[in-house]
């Protein structure tokens, strides 16, 4: 795994050079700001400011969902893994959590000020998004172009 200051490997890919990073975070609410700071440090100066703003907002929502609605935030050793990839045309973000038997990703139109906007915002702002299971783990991903 690359450290925060390590330059990621770059290889030809769709849309030009491709850079990717991965980091594991503890499954706790305080880690959401750590996730956001890590992504900001990696992407600032590499993508346009409006793209960075959208990526950080949506990543924060996915990280918050991971610790709120999955076993990542319910178990002592819970964790979430964040993957970032950047090409010259888009940023791909994926958050993998420890899964849940009681909830699944779903877009809900917010009707109150009590939350529930995470995937609604992802659906609104991302060029594409989706989710998948891999064994017990669940991943939600999105792409922002620009």
N, C-alpha and C positions, 0 to 999 in steps of 0.2 A: 504494500500500500504506500502511496506517495504521502510524504509529509506536507504540511501546509505551504512550505516554502519551495518545495520541489517543483521543477518544471515538468509538466506531463509529457508523455510520449506524443509525438505528432506524426501522423501518417496521412497519405492521400485518402480522401473519402469524398462522398457526395457533398458538393458545395465548397470544396476546397480543403485546406488543412483541418484536421480533426484533433481536438484535445479533450482528454477525459480525466476525471478525478473521482475518487470514492473515499468516503470516510464513515466510520461507525460512531454513533453518538448514543449516550445513555437515554433510556426511555423515560425521561422526566420533562416536565413543563419548562424548567430552566434551560434545557438543551435547545429549545426553539430559537432563542436568541443566539446561541453558539452556532447553530446551523446557518442562520442568516448571516452572521459575521464571516464565517468560513467562506460561504458562497460569494459574498460581496468582495472579500479580499482576493478571491480567485478570478472573478469576472470583471472587476472594475478596470477600465481602460482597455478591455478586450471586446466589450460589446457597448453599444450605444446606451446612454443613460436611460431613455424610456424602456428599452428592453430589460436592462438591469433592474429597474424599478418593478416591472411586471414579474420578472423571475423571482425577485426577493419576496414580493407579496404572496405569490402563489406557492412558493416553497415554504414560507412560514405557515400558510394554511395547511399544507400537506403534513408538515412536521407536527403541527398542533393536533391534527386529526390522528396521526400515528400514536401519540402519547395519550390522547383522550379516548379513542374508540378501539384500541387494540390491546393485546396482551403486552405490548411494549411498555405501556404505562401502568399496567396492572400487576406486573410481577417484579420482584426485587431485582433480578438481573435483566430486565427488559432492555431492548435496544432498538435502534432504527439505523438503517444504512442509507446514506444519501449518495446518489450517483449524479454527476454533472458531466455533460458533454457539450462542446461548443464547436460549431463549424463557422464558416464565414456567413452563412445564411440563417442559422438558428441555434437555439440553446435547448437541449433536451435535459430534463430533470426527472429523476425517479427516486421515490422514497419507499423503502421496503421495511415493513414492520413485522412484528411477531405474530400477526394474524389475530383473528377473533372468531369465536363460534357464535357470538351474539350480535355482530353487526357486519355490514358490508358497505362498500362505497356507494353512495347514492346522492344524486343532485336533488336538493330541496330548495324551492323558492322561499327565501326568507320572509316570514310574515311578522316577526317580532324583532326586538333588539337583543334577543337572548342567544345570538349565535346562529349557527347553521348555514353560514355563508360560504364555507370553504370550497366545496366542489362547485357551488353555483358560480363563484368567482373564477375558478379554473375553467369551467365551461364557457364563461363569458369572455375571458381574456386570452386563453390559450388557442393556438392555431389547431392543435390536436391534443387529445388526452385519452387515457384509458386506464384500466387496471387488470391485474391478473394475479393468480395464486401460483405459488411454487411450493408444494408441500404444505407446511403449516404457515408459511410466510405469505404476506400479501404485499403487492406493489401497486402504487398509483404513480403514473407518469404524466408529463405534459411537455409540449414543445411551444416555444415562443419564437416567432420569426423576427428577423431584423438584424 
